[in-house]
């Protein structure tokens, strides 16, 4: 299971649970935006560059893989057991 800080993330969106640029997790929390390059004008227009902007919580916390059983805390696992 993948944690971001102390938050458990949905498994289908985490990929390999890394914050590397271009990873599924990075793509979920970060987007490229155009940013004006100050003081530079080219061909009569202001120049822009692509800058990655990420969710502040994503930037401030590390990811970690922890062992666990899916559905155990929610009761899904126990609800699927039948007593014979």
Beta strands, then each sheet from edge to edge (+ up, - down):
strand 1: 2-4
strand 2: 7-8
strand 3: 30-42
strand 4: 45-54
strand 5: 63-65
sheet 1: 2+ 1- 5+
sheet 2: 3+ 4-
end
